[in-house]
Amino acid sequence: MHPIDKETIDKVLNGTATKKEARQVAEWFSDTAEGQAYLSELMDHEAAFIESNPDRYSDLSAVQSANMLAVINKRIRIKKTRRIYWQVAAALIPLILVVGLTIRLNSQVNLFGKTVYSEVYVPKGKQEHIIFQDGSEAYLNSDTRLRYPRKFGLSKREIFLQGEGYFNIATNKRRPFIVRINNTDVTVLGTSFNVHAFKEDNEMKILLDKGSIVFNTPQNSYQILPGQQAVYDVLTGKCVIDYVDKPYEVSVWKDNIVLFRDTPLADVIKTLNRRYNVEFAILNPKALTYTYTLTTNQTSLENIVKELEKIAPVKFSIRKDNSIIVSLK
């Protein structure tokens, strides 16, 4: 479909277009990425207008709003042949701005009811990939819990994380994306970053790949730049921000790569426990004095422990119950 020129779009919005022009604009809005982006920008502008002029709509109670929505839906059902033109007009004519927002935000924003949340838990041994309604992505590592609204709010996009996730966030200057982790949060406008925040760990790690984020703690707020990682001590509230030599290594887990860099055996075991849902039994505590550097795309636990055995004099014996005995050679 050819792009629609602004003059034709303006004619449709002003109610002076022909039926053919209105149909073309409606199809462009609904069937092309460019049209959807154009309409999204218009709606964000109108949403910002509502936020900056709350008194104009403050007299609408919850019951009135629900009744309004019911009337809108009834009219749309009755006038099926005019549905597309009604949606385009309603979304953009200031006199019925709330109607337009309701139609567009039916799939994205909850204006008339309580926020309904979905929750996903990724068990040990699994990983998950989620795409939110705004096009943002979340890669969830093993033993991770994510709670998110089925429809994002009008002024912000807010989710709740416990565990590890890598996020690609769709840019929207008027609706920041907020990842809440216990009593802290990461606020972004559009960027890619990794959050490591398991409940049993005393440290949280937030690494930024690109874009810009703000890490908010009860003590302070920290601006993080690409290539930097914030390490936050949950117990003391201390936060240290520094550049990472190879930042891409932090999130290779989402590409099914196992990577250890001078990693103590205790942390190696913790990672493999989450990734493969396998328990370890340490027969000789001296084994915990060794560290490991390894990068592999092997997906079999048996192959990974074989590679680990080449690095240090530590033996990993896989039992029939899928547990592993760790001993010295």
Secondary structure, DSSP 8 states (H G I E B T S, - for coil): -----HHHHHHHHHT-S-HHHHHHHHHHHHH-HHHHHHHHHHHHHHHHHHHH-GGGTTT--HHHHHHHHHHHHHHHHHTGGGHHHHHHHHHH-GGGHHHHHHHHHTTTB-SSS---EEEEEE-TT--EEEE-TTS-EEEE-TTEEEEEESSB-SS-EEEEEEEEEEEE----TTS-EEEEETTEEEEESS-EEEEEE-TT-SEEEEEEEES-EEEE-SS-EEEE-TTEEEEEETTT--EEEEE-SSGGGGGGGGGT-EEEEEEEHHHHHHHHHHHH---EEES-GGGGG-EEEEEE----HHHHHHHHHTTSSEEEEE-TTS-EEEEE-
